[in-house]
Amino acid sequence: MAYQPLEKLHQLQEGYRRIFKVAGRDLLLLHEEGRTYLMTNRCPHMDAPLHKASVAAGVLRCPVHGIEFDLRTGEALDAPPGCVGPLEFIPLIYEGNTVGIEV
């Protein structure tokens, strides 16, 4: 496996969002409330892209159907249990002044 840098750390300011295509997958890197998250850029409900989702108080809201997810756990907050899977997070690696992933 090799390290794939995605972004320089100084760019990760509150509200940061950027889409990356890595190994054929669309990924969403975002920084909210002092935390950086990397996830697949799709809602687990019906695969809607999440790069235009709203985020407030640690909750990401899908722009298509309004399903809300806890950013810390990835779990859906307002859907019947078992109806919607969690967000798919990808582990981040910090190397030097960058953040990235293993590919």
C-alpha positions, -999 to +999 in steps of 0.1 A: +000+000+000+011+035-007+003+068+010-018+091-012-018+127+001-051+145-003-046+180+013-022+201+032-031+205+069-032+244+067-061+242+043-083+223+067-103+252+081-139+252+095-163+244+067-137+230+043-151+205+017-135+189-013-142+159-035-115+136-045-115+106-069-091+079-056-089+044-071-122+050-089-141+061-057-156+095-051-145+107-016-156+137+004-131+153+027-146+178+051-136+197+083-163+205+108-161+215+145-124+210+147-125+174+132-116+162+098-136+134+081-132+114+049-162+095+036-176+081+004-194+109-014-227+091-013-257+088+010-262+052+021-299+057+015-300+061-023-265+070-033-271+107-035-239+128-035-231+144-002-208+172-012-237+197-010-251+183+023-257+208+051-237+204+083-247+219+117-239+208+153-221+176+142-250+165+120-248+160+082-281+163+063-284+147+029-295+173+004-318+150-015-340+133+011-331+151+043-318+121+062-295+133+090-264+115+101-242+119+132-208+129+119-190+112+148-206+078+144-220+079+109-253+066+121-286+078+107-305+099+133-340+102+119-346+070+100-362+038+112-336+013+126-322-009+098-337+012+070-305+032+063-269+021+068-242+044+083-220+068+064-189+050+051-158+066+066-123+061+053-094+062+079-072+093+075-034+092+078-014+123+088+021+125+073+042+156+076+021+186+067-005+165+048-035+143+054-042+114+031-050+077+028-034+044+021-042+031-014 
